[in-house]
Amino acid sequence: MLYSTLKAALLASTVDDLSEHLHALLHEHVDELVPVVVRLFMGEVTPEAAFQFEEELHDVGRELLRRLVEWAYNQLESDDPETSPKIIRYEAGEYRRENEKTPNREVSTRFGKITLWRFPYRYRHRESEPSIFPVELLLGLAEGATPALADAIAGYMADTGATQNRVLDRLKREHGVSWGAGRLRNLTVHKAEALGGFRHQYQVSRVLKWLKEAYDSRGKCKPVLCVGRDGITVCRQPHGFWEVASVGTVTVYDRSGRRLGTVYLAQMPELGQGELTAQLKSLIVDILAGLDSPLPRLCYVTDAGTTETQFYRKVLLNLRDPRRPRRRLKWYRIVDYFHAAERITAMSECLFRNDSREGKSWARKMRKLLLKPSGASRVLHSAAALAKRNDKRKKMSKERRKKYDRAYNYLRRRTRFMNYHGYRKLHLPIGSGVTEAACKTVFTQRFKLSGMRWKNEVGQAVLTLRVLLLSGIWDDVRTASLKAQRSPITVPDNLQNQETSATAA
């Protein structure tokens, strides 16, 4: 029998006593609220008085809830040791109960710090082993924090603009809990490990839900599943080197081209970005395998960086249709329009005098032309004609010519990925704005505040939590994680009947 089930059965007979104690506790704090209300009515009504009134109510209310939580948790084990099993099994070992409760004075809850009295259980075969405390295991304490507070702290650490000091100040101000930075980091890593294992399945579920909504939408085009990835620099500890981290996105667009939602992936700097590649590939494969409807249009929108291009060539082009394994999936590879437009600007600066009106006018026309049928080829023809004229007049220096060739070749080598006119007709995105924005929301707004430097372990933990928050799956993942954290503490069958019968007697 599970220890938690047995404890519930043993406590059921004391419900009346619990109710009596609870009413006494509430009545005591009602007396504390009376003078707070009286001061409001007896004094002058001002904004300052209203502020003070609510602050005092908050303080009294939080203290009431703190004492209520402390009292309730301490009722989970009776003071009489004979009401608790003498022997329990935990992680394939047997533990024997001690007869005196010991206090844990460092339990943090959403309402403040409490003292938890609990029975220790020692390992039967080796006294040197540390004791375990079944009530703490059943409550799911992590770094001395209850699940509710631990969830709140994880959310604070994942929030935009958060820092360690801000989170610690917020804990003290809103929850009456004083922690150190080390304890905060340990809890962050613990929560990331507990929640991160559920990220994949709930991201898949979320995208499938959006795809169903997309197929039910109005419009003349097929829904679109758009994949993107990009890199961004992060300052690393201890030397302050800037290294490239990575972010991935999977976005769903409905039949009219409206974005329904995006899920995010992110990794701290790593050689070759292999972990992000594996996660992104797995996410795509499982999404397509879980579809009940026809496959959506698949597109991959990024700049033309080395890692981004290799992901397309080595991964996406080799993916198979889950319904027809012999057939490869068709992907629309799209080079970000705005990166292409930057090359047009670079060419104009080489073909004309810097910041000249003629050069700006040409670049503006070419950016519009790029969106027309065969736009990339027409832009290249125009640029080549101007370059030939400049060569005859010897107007370009070697340095400008090198810069021009670099921009020209960027467009020439990727012309087949710049059919922006055709993409727009199919309601495909032509810009990697979603992925560029992900770099900002996932990393910049949290990882690149003043003076920030990161170690991989804590940085990845914060990224894991932030990805869950931004993907909109936090609540689902938290619920699944809490269900999975139930401690398998059991009571041997031969002792279970003895304990139950002794209590009944």
C-alpha atoms as one frame of an Amber mdcrd trajectory, in Angstrom:
protein
   0.000   0.000   0.000   1.213   3.514  -0.755   2.300   5.454   2.312   0.296
   8.513   1.186  -2.914   6.457   0.920  -2.397   4.939   4.367  -1.809   8.356
   5.936  -5.062   9.627   4.436  -6.961   6.654   5.908  -5.432   7.160   9.358
  -6.236  10.893   9.397  -9.840  10.479   8.245 -11.086   9.860  11.804  -9.753
  13.229  13.032 -11.721  15.464  10.647 -13.856  16.948  13.440 -10.782  17.859
  15.491  -9.142  19.438  12.459 -12.238  21.521  11.783 -12.309  22.792  15.372
  -8.643  23.845  15.305  -9.081  25.513  11.921 -12.026  27.621  13.129 -10.009
  28.699  16.189  -7.107  29.791  13.967  -9.389  31.789  11.663 -11.175  33.438
  14.597  -7.844  34.580  16.054  -6.956  36.426  12.854 -10.415  37.921  12.466
  -9.675  39.770  15.728  -6.516  41.170  14.113  -8.501  42.498  11.138 -10.936
  44.528  13.248  -8.524  47.371  14.192  -7.354  47.621  10.579 -10.921  48.255
   9.404 -11.652  50.602  12.313  -8.640  52.800  11.444 -10.013  53.272   7.937
 -13.408  54.484   9.184 -12.071  56.616  12.044  -9.532  58.571  10.017  -9.659
  60.900   7.037 -10.368  59.154   3.730  -7.370  59.798   1.493  -5.408  57.881
  -1.127  -2.682  57.378   1.480  -5.211  55.908   3.934  -6.597  53.594   1.254
  -3.085  52.423   0.378  -2.214  51.800   4.007  -5.495  49.932   4.564  -4.842
  47.449   1.751  -1.196  47.006   2.762  -2.183  46.107   6.319  -4.881  43.746
   5.052  -2.311  42.067   2.830   0.131  41.619   5.721  -2.513  40.192   8.053
  -3.900  37.959   5.333  -0.485  36.595   4.383   0.365  35.857   8.008  -2.981
  34.071   8.398  -2.308  31.956   5.318   1.264  31.245   6.444   0.085  29.972
   9.824  -2.696  28.020   8.160  -0.241  26.282   5.838   2.147  25.597   8.723
  -0.645  24.163  10.864  -2.082  22.045   8.019   1.254  20.534   6.978   2.068
  19.694  10.592  -1.205  17.773  10.896  -0.169  15.360   8.146   1.667  13.309
  10.750   0.263  12.762  14.230   2.496  13.494  17.210   1.949   9.897  18.308
   4.608   7.822  16.504   2.461   4.673  16.737   0.038   6.089  14.174   2.784
   6.047  11.544   4.184   2.863   9.949   7.251   1.489  11.669   8.816   0.321
   8.395   8.495   1.848   4.921  10.074   1.032   1.566  11.618   3.728  -0.594
  13.827   3.270  -3.668  14.269  -0.501  -3.074  15.379   0.001   0.534  13.636
  -0.351   3.874  13.622   2.463   6.433  12.750   2.325  10.157  10.887   5.144
  11.891  12.423   7.159  14.734  10.087   7.900  17.648  10.606  11.659  17.924
   9.789  14.357  15.408  12.486  16.787  14.315  11.929  20.301  12.935  12.764
  21.648   9.514  12.773  25.401  10.072  13.685  26.283   6.489  10.511  25.323
   4.614   9.480  28.142   2.277   5.894  28.565   1.102   4.097  31.171  -0.989
   3.100  32.913   2.243   6.411  32.841   4.108   8.731  30.523   5.993   7.287
  27.799   8.229   8.588  25.117  10.583   7.670  21.567   9.615   7.835  18.851
  12.286   8.249  15.358  10.833   9.338  11.839  11.712  12.743  10.767  10.330
  13.185   7.264   8.920  16.632   5.651   8.989  17.945   3.062   6.548  17.632
  -0.321   8.267  20.892  -1.895   7.104  23.313   1.013   7.355  22.994   3.644
  10.068  25.416   5.996   8.297  22.933   6.601   5.484  21.089   9.944   5.759
  17.544   9.822   7.089  14.557  10.422   4.864  11.409  12.319   5.776   8.319
  10.828   4.105   6.152  13.910   4.613   8.704  16.112   2.860   8.937  13.641
  -0.005   5.153  13.472  -0.329   4.846  17.261  -0.283   7.459  17.491  -3.047
   9.786  19.974  -1.344  12.646  21.165  -3.539  15.468  23.155  -1.941  13.078
  23.563   0.991  10.395  25.190  -1.183   6.862  23.863  -1.556   5.656  23.070
  -5.103   3.589  26.264  -5.301   6.512  28.509  -4.371   8.956  26.548  -6.522
   6.667  27.024  -9.515   6.396  30.736  -8.805  10.190  31.076  -8.512  10.742
  29.196 -11.772   8.296  31.567 -13.457  10.083  34.592 -12.021  13.442  33.319
 -13.286  11.998  32.759 -16.763  10.321  36.153 -16.911  11.455  38.984 -19.183
  13.940  41.342 -17.550  14.542  39.096 -14.543  17.854  39.012 -12.700  18.938
  37.055  -9.622  18.717  40.112  -7.418  15.291  41.071  -8.729  13.953  37.585
  -8.122  15.425  37.479  -4.604  13.934  40.899  -3.825  10.589  39.766  -5.200
  10.673  36.653  -3.013  11.267  38.758   0.070   8.684  41.405  -0.839   5.839
  39.206  -2.089   6.400  35.972  -0.166   8.351  36.961   2.940  11.147  34.517
   2.066  14.862  35.384   2.222  17.087  33.215   0.046  20.627  33.298  -1.272
  21.726  33.222  -4.911  23.093  29.665  -4.654  19.817  28.244  -3.417  17.958
  30.126  -6.132  20.196  28.720  -8.868  19.891  25.175  -7.495  16.103  25.393
  -7.524  16.126  26.798 -11.063  18.182  23.844 -12.309  15.955  21.397 -10.403
  12.750  22.841 -11.879  14.206  22.909 -15.383  15.054  19.207 -15.106  11.584
  18.403 -13.763   9.699  20.402 -16.381  11.999  20.035 -19.375  11.191  16.363
 -19.909   7.620  17.280 -20.837   8.462  20.125 -23.233   8.543  18.039 -26.384
   5.195  16.281 -26.065   3.293  19.425 -25.127   4.903  21.464 -27.896   3.815
  18.770 -30.344   0.272  18.849 -28.921   0.149  22.642 -29.126   1.268  22.733
 -32.772  -1.179  19.972 -33.744  -3.968  21.978 -32.124  -2.996  25.042 -34.165
  -2.835  22.981 -37.359  -6.352  21.687 -36.761  -7.499  25.266 -36.258  -5.656
  26.267 -39.437  -7.418  23.603 -41.519 -10.770  24.791 -40.182 -10.014  28.412
 -41.091 -11.216  30.272 -44.174  -8.956  30.980 -47.103  -7.861  29.687 -50.475
  -4.413  28.375 -49.514  -3.209  25.384 -47.547  -2.083  25.929 -43.952   1.641
  26.466 -43.517   4.082  24.930 -41.061   7.106  27.219 -40.994  10.447  26.296
 -39.422  13.218  28.724 -38.611  16.502  28.869 -36.709  19.107  31.495 -35.984
  22.080  32.258 -33.776  22.767  35.003 -31.239  25.808  35.779 -29.108  25.766
  35.285 -25.331  28.424  36.336 -22.817  29.912  33.303 -21.063  31.483  32.940
 -17.634  34.150  33.088 -16.335  36.164  34.941 -18.986  33.418  37.025 -20.588
  33.802  35.538 -24.074  30.900  36.033 -26.465  29.786  32.772 -28.071  26.930
  31.859 -30.387  23.796  30.386 -28.839  20.958  29.074 -30.992  17.199  29.410
 -31.213  14.620  27.491 -33.254  10.976  28.179 -34.039   8.018  26.228 -35.424
   5.115  28.427 -36.527   1.647  27.682 -37.888  -0.171  29.940 -40.388  -3.816
  29.467 -41.337  -5.319  29.496 -44.841  -5.371  33.297 -44.981  -1.733  33.644
 -43.910  -2.502  34.649 -40.312  -0.029  33.414 -37.711  -1.749  31.224 -35.130
   1.200  30.597 -32.835   4.837  29.669 -32.390   6.728  27.238 -30.191  10.362
  27.873 -29.364  13.578  25.937 -28.802  16.819  27.391 -27.464  20.297  26.154
 -26.572  23.324  27.708 -24.931  26.499  27.873 -27.051  27.665  24.437 -28.210
  30.011  23.192 -30.891  28.032  22.592 -34.087  24.654  23.307 -32.432  23.913
  19.578 -32.559  21.452  19.555 -29.647  19.197  22.193 -31.208  19.344  20.342
 -34.527  18.247  17.100 -32.846  15.432  18.793 -30.911  14.134  20.681 -33.936
  14.215  17.589 -36.144  12.424  15.486 -33.516   9.761  18.155 -33.085   9.066
  18.340 -36.830   8.963  14.555 -37.261   6.531  14.017 -34.374   4.268  16.881
 -35.459   3.922  15.476 -38.963   3.478  11.931 -37.642   0.633  13.086 -35.375
  -1.367  14.831 -38.092  -4.845  13.501 -38.860  -5.270  15.915 -41.784  -3.261
  16.236 -45.024   0.247  17.610 -44.736   0.444  21.424 -44.652   2.838  23.366
 -46.822   6.275  23.125 -45.296   8.665  26.034 -45.453  12.022  26.882 -43.956
  12.754  30.604 -43.627  16.172  31.786 -42.426  19.122  33.843 -43.493  21.847
  32.049 -45.419  24.193  31.281 -42.534  26.307  28.140 -42.585  24.501  26.299
 -39.791  21.075  27.274 -41.132  21.966  26.076 -44.630  23.423  22.778 -43.393
  20.246  22.067 -41.434  18.249  22.406 -44.651  20.602  20.280 -46.749  21.450
  17.543 -44.255  18.215  17.265 -42.263  15.134  18.745 -43.887  15.839  17.484
 -47.401  16.207  13.939 -46.047  12.973  13.845 -44.029  10.375  11.356 -45.277
   6.636  11.683 -45.561   5.283   9.744 -42.530   2.437   8.347 -44.695   4.631
   7.514 -47.676   8.047   6.618 -46.288   9.593   6.253 -49.739   8.792   9.854
 -50.610  10.788  12.784 -49.298   8.966  15.809 -47.950   8.754  18.915 -50.123
  10.156  22.000 -48.442   9.999  25.593 -49.624  13.423  26.998 -48.785  13.106
  30.772 -48.409  16.023  33.117 -47.856  14.884  35.980 -45.662  13.786  38.895
 -47.857  15.250  41.520 -45.546  18.705  39.938 -45.610  18.491  39.968 -49.421
  17.396  43.622 -49.342  20.462  44.460 -47.245  22.650  43.122 -50.068  20.888
  45.417 -52.511  21.720  48.360 -50.258  25.343  47.178 -50.074  25.554  46.996
 -53.878  24.058  50.475 -54.254  26.739  51.900 -51.947  29.387  50.403 -54.205
  27.782  51.316 -57.537  27.015  54.909 -56.536  28.524  57.422 -54.200  27.735
  56.661 -50.575  24.397  58.134 -49.489  23.785  59.590 -52.945  20.204  60.265
 -53.962  20.686  58.259 -57.162  21.953  55.228 -55.211  19.120  55.353 -52.689
  16.586  55.618 -55.510  18.089  52.608 -57.305  18.131  50.515 -54.122  14.506
  51.406 -53.381  13.425  50.348 -56.888  15.416  47.107 -56.680  13.859  46.169
 -53.330  10.429  46.526 -54.911  11.576  44.683 -58.024  12.769  41.807 -55.851
   9.123  41.110 -54.973   8.116  40.820 -58.643   8.229  37.659 -60.817  11.882
  36.648 -61.441  12.757  39.551 -59.176  16.176  38.300 -58.051  17.371  37.753
 -61.638  16.167  41.178 -62.725  17.951  42.828 -59.821  21.172  41.015 -60.725
  20.906  42.072 -64.380  20.469  45.703 -63.381  23.374  45.565 -60.944  25.639
  43.833 -63.482  24.896  46.479 -66.119  25.770  49.296 -63.708  28.926  47.494
 -62.588  30.043  47.076 -66.200  29.525  50.788 -66.815  31.511  51.633 -63.694
  34.326  49.320 -64.756  34.639  51.187 -68.043  34.753  54.482 -66.189  37.044
  53.070 -63.471  34.764  54.322 -60.727  35.064  51.353 -58.349  38.119  50.791
 -56.180  39.326  47.288 -55.337  37.799  47.494 -51.884  34.420  48.606 -53.211
  34.574  45.983 -55.930  35.202  43.263 -53.336  32.242  44.440 -51.247  30.068
  44.570 -54.384  31.055  41.046 -55.479  30.257  39.667 -52.029  26.739  41.146
 -52.066  26.164  40.231 -55.740  27.220  36.596 -55.236  24.997  36.295 -52.151
  21.975  36.969 -54.386  23.264  35.027 -57.407  23.919  31.791 -55.493  20.523
  31.847 -53.788  18.261  33.058 -56.581  16.181  29.881 -56.528  15.326  30.564
 -52.865  14.142  34.134 -53.566  10.925  33.589 -55.502   9.145  36.057 -53.227
   6.340  36.738 -55.692   5.426  33.044 -55.812   5.791  32.626 -52.053   3.413
  35.495 -51.338   0.777  34.020 -53.657   0.865  30.859 -51.524   0.695  32.901
 -48.300   4.170  31.749 -47.299   6.209  34.064 -45.067   9.082  35.715 -46.914
  10.820  37.096 -43.833  12.359  35.400 -40.821  10.845  37.979 -38.503   9.412
  35.328 -36.170  12.843  33.777 -35.632  14.584  37.149 -35.386  12.004  38.174
 -32.789  12.640  34.887 -30.952  16.304  35.850 -30.586  15.133  39.056 -28.962
  12.396  37.625 -26.733  14.164  34.414 -25.707  17.702  35.749 -25.295  18.110
  39.529 -25.474  15.320  40.437 -23.057  16.580  37.957 -20.453  20.213  37.039
 -21.148  21.748  40.300 -22.344  20.895  42.763 -19.619  23.635  44.965 -18.206
  26.665  42.993 -17.008  25.134  39.533 -17.438  27.452  36.544 -17.909  26.289
  32.936 -17.944  27.451  29.452 -17.125  26.043  26.723 -19.310  24.152  24.785
 -16.623  22.195  27.691 -15.131  21.822  29.402 -18.492  20.326  26.281 -20.066
  17.998  25.849 -17.091  16.665  29.382 -17.530  16.328  28.789 -21.285  14.337
  25.611 -20.683  11.919  27.458 -18.412  11.705  30.463 -20.732  10.911  28.291
 -23.740   8.017  26.685 -21.842   6.701  30.108 -20.855   6.915  31.654 -24.334
   5.478  28.562 -26.034   2.337  28.864 -23.885   2.587  25.370 -22.390   3.699
  26.236 -18.850   0.469  25.226 -17.079   0.180  21.912 -18.935   3.800  20.993
 -18.298   3.584  21.951 -14.630   0.515  19.752 -14.108   2.174  16.791 -15.822
   5.376  17.293 -13.848   3.584  17.419 -10.492   1.721  14.202 -11.284   4.988
  12.504 -12.187   6.740  13.582  -8.978   4.701  11.420  -6.612   7.170   9.624
  -4.345   6.700   5.809  -4.418   6.852   5.250  -0.650   5.161   1.976   0.277
   4.303   0.141   3.470   5.073  -3.609   3.582   1.833  -5.637   3.517   2.608
  -7.525   6.742   2.967  -4.179   8.592   0.055  -2.412   6.936  -2.607  -4.601
   8.561  -0.902  -4.312  11.966  -0.823  -0.509  11.826  -4.435  -0.208  10.661
  -5.763  -2.610  13.280  -3.764  -0.916  16.056  -5.199   2.452  15.122  -8.750
   1.079  15.041  -8.267  -0.433  18.498
